Amino acid sequence: MKYLVTDDSKLARRVLMKALLPYTDEQHIYQASNGLEALQQTLKERPDIVFLDLTMPEMDGYTALPKLLKIKPDIKVVVISADVQEQAKEKVLALGAKFHIAKPINSEKLKEILESLQNE
């Protein structure tokens, strides 16, 4: 499995990448600081799962999400955002995200999500 962690916060990316290490090795975890970089990384690395923040410069998660699915229709997108409003959750799920999780994600929730996605 290849993972792409997309967040404009370097700290948030680092924390999530570290949390993913029990499930894979570092060479299968990629990162992007905005939606545009996420699209570029998806074209280049073809990740299986993308963790996507919503509020980022250059291209936000709302804009990037459908474009990611266009590039790789079987990609699984997990939105991890501080925006926990119901309308944000409904919107990203309608756009094709598999989950909408509040920041910060804890290791138990991450394990639950990864197991769920692998069983699809």
N, C-alpha and C positions, 0 to 999 in steps of 0.2 A: 504494500500500500504506500502511496505517495500522498503527502499532506502539504497544503499550502496555507500558511497563516498570514492573514491580511489585516493589518491594523496600522494606523498612523502613529500609534504609541510604541516606541521601541521596547519599553518595559513590558507592555501587554503582550507583544510578540514573543519576547524572551520567556515570560512566565508560561505561556501556552506551549511554546516549543519544548520547554523543559518537561512540562506535564505529559507531552506526547512520547518522550523517550522510552517509557516502559513498553510501548507498543511498536516501536520501530527504531531505526538508528538515524543519526543526524543527517546522513546523506540522502534520506528520503523525506526530509522536512525542508520546505522552501518557504521563503517569506516575501511579502510585498507590503509597501507602506501606504498604498492607495489602490483604488479599483483599476486604474490604468495599468499599474505594475502587475496586478493580479491577472489581468487579461494576457499580458506579455508572458508571465510565468506559466500560465495555463497552456498557451500555444507552444512554449518551449519544453516544459517538463511533464505535461499531461497528468496532473495530480488526480487522485481518486476522490479526495475529500478536501474541500476548501472551507476554512474558518474565516468568516467575513464580518468585519465591523461595518456599521452603517454610515457613521459620520466621519468622513475623511476628505482631505483636500484633493484636487484634480478630478477625481471621480469617486462619488460616494457608492456605498454598497447597494442602494436601490437601483442605480444605473448599471453597476457592474454585474449584478446577479443574472438578469436575462441574457447578457452578453456572454457570460461564462457558460451558461447552458447552451447557447448557440454554438460556441466553440467545441464543447464536449458535452453532448446531451445526457450522458450517463454520469456526469459529475455530481457529487453529493455536496450540497452547500449547507453549512451550519452557520447561522448568523449569531454572533456573540456581540451584544451591544448594551450600552448603558440606557438606551431608549427602550423601556419596557412597557410603553403604552400599548394597549390592546390593538389600536389601529396600526401601529408599526408591525406588530406580530402578524396580524391578518394580512397586511400588504406583502410582507416578505414570503409568507407561506403561499399566498396567491401567485407570487412571482416564481415560485418553484423551490424555495428553501425547504429543507427537510425538518429543521428545528430553528427556533428562535430562543436563545438562552441569554439570561442577564449576566452582565459582567460583574465580578470575575467568575469564571467557571471553576468549580472545585473538581478535584480528581475523581470523586465518585460519580459526579454527573458526566464528566468526560468519558469515563469507562462505560457508563450506561448508554451514552450516545453512540460510541464507537461499536459496541456490541450490537446495538439496534441497526446501525447502518450496514454492518457486515452480514447481518441476517436477511437483508433485503434481496 
